[in-house]
Amino acid sequence: MSSRSKRLSSCQLSAEILEYCPNYKQWDHQARQESKDRIHEHLQGRRNEISKCVDAAMDDIQCLGIKVAEDAPRFIDDDYILNYAAEETSKNIAKWDGVQIKQCKKLDKDGNTIRIDTWQKFAKKAKNHQDQTSWKISGDFFFAPYIGKARCFIEDYCQFILNSNETQLCEIRDLANLSFANALFHGEIKFHRTKPKPLIRHRTLVKSNGIHIELEKLFPALTVRTFIQQAKNERKERDNKSNIIAGEFFRNLKLKVSNEYNKQKK
């Protein structure tokens, strides 16, 4: 039982919470479970797409017409990273303080009390919070490990390329790494009743230091943390604000990756 659940079960909810949300305790438990299920579903879908990004890198190597040893490794995915992310999801949700009734609007424009008296209202507020913080899981504990795993696989695979010197192997490895990164940025995911969305969410890309580090390891020119600081400086100078516009940053980095990939292919 989480520390939050223990507090809810061991003490009586305040009169204010019960006034605005009589079913708080029940819905809090339900919201946490649904959040875990939703995050797991989204990561499972993205996991399948990441394997396709590795396939894209292998296709680029094969298009070079070079010989590869018959015992070259294959990219084998297992449940380790997904299970790791699930564990971190549980920890993250356990730390969550739940829907904050004190921060919710209490009166409408006519002065009538606004109560969170349906599951739909409560679930919407809970989902909004999780959508704002899910990058902590999908970034550092999912995408970052998968990018690292793909990079290590490509490194190992290139050791089985025949009749190539060290310089040529480095060029091929860089091409494969950039091919993987390019596929990652161009990849999309679609869930039931949703439009296709980027494989890596814009906010996740901006916020996850783990992703920044792993992308930099893929190719020297992808100095993502430097790009982050430059984006902050430009935003400050342009709009006098310190936050980065996530969609804009994603598009700019996507273009950078695409340009580096196309140069490497020539």
C-alpha positions, 0 to 999 in steps of 0.5 A: 500500500502506498504512503498516500493510500495509507494516509487516506485509509488511516485518517478521515478525509477533510470536510472540504474534500468530502463536501466537493467530492464525497467519493474521493477515496474510492475514485482516488484508488480507481484513478491510480489503477487506470493511470498505471494501465494507460501508461503500460498500454502506451509504452507497450505500443511504443515498444513495438514501434521502436523495433521498427526503428531498429529494422530501418537501421538494418535496412540501411546497412543492407542497402550498402551491399556489404557482406555480413557474417552469418552469425551476426546478432539479431535485435532481440527484445524482451520484457526487461525495459517494459517491466522496469518502466512498470515498476517506476510507474508504480513508484511514481503514482504512489508518490502522487498526492492525488487530485488536489481539491484545494486547487480546484475551482469551487464556484462557477460564474454565478456563484454556484458550488462546483462539485466533483460529483461524478467519476468522469469529472474526477478522472479528467482531473487525474488524467490531466495530472498524469499526462503532465508528468508521464514523461518521467516514466516514458523518458528516463525509464523507457525511451532512454534505455531503449535508445541505449539498447539499440545503440549497443546492438548496432555497435555489436552488429557492425563488428560482424561486417566483413571486408571493411576497415576501421574507418569504414566500420565507423562510417557504417555505424554512424549511418545506422545510428542516425538511421535509427534516430531518424526513424525514431523522430519520424515514427508515429503511434496511433491508439484507439480513437486517436489521431497518429501522434509522434512516437516520442511526445514533445514534452518527453523529449524536452524534459527527459535528460536520459533521452538527451544523454542517449541521443548524444551517444548515438552521434557526436553532432547531436548535442541535445543538451546544448540545443536545449540551452540554446532554445531556452536562450532564444525563448528568453530573448524572443518572448522573455520566458524561460520555458521551451515550446516543446513542439517547436523544439521537437521539429527543430531537432527532428530536422537536425537529425534528418539533415545529419542522416541525409549527409551520412548517406551520401 
